[in-house]
Amino acid sequence: MGVSEEKKLKSIAFDLDTKALQKHYIKGDWHNAYNDIEAFLNKQSFNHTQGSVYDSTTKFSDYELGDLIDKMCDEFDWFPQSVKSIRGYDQPLMIDYTQQVKDKITLQELSLKNLKIKRKTIK
């Protein structure tokens, strides 16, 4: 598949070489580089999802995503030297099952309460 001009919700995933980051990040503690990246991407309509994965809240073409990554390299001179890999991709259809799992907690608590009530009435 080639590069597309069609705008879609995008995700960015990257892996940094922490040894290179420690060498090239000169603004204090190198761990702050991750905060810098998050702040930058938040301003560009991306939300931190997990680890080093960010999801866009607005649509981008592949070209626009490439431009955004170039802009990030210009913003952070340590970034190009510290990147092991960086990938952009179209967000897949995602179904959030969080509430379903949270509801299980409530059901488990209710079952436990019912079990305790049954034990009390049996005694």
Secondary structure by P-SEA (a helix, b strand, c coil): ccccccccccccccccaaaaaaaccccccccaaaaaaaaaaaaaccccccccbbbbcccccaaaaaaaaaaaaaacccccccccbbbbbcccccccaaaaaaaaaaaaaaaaaaaaaaaaaac
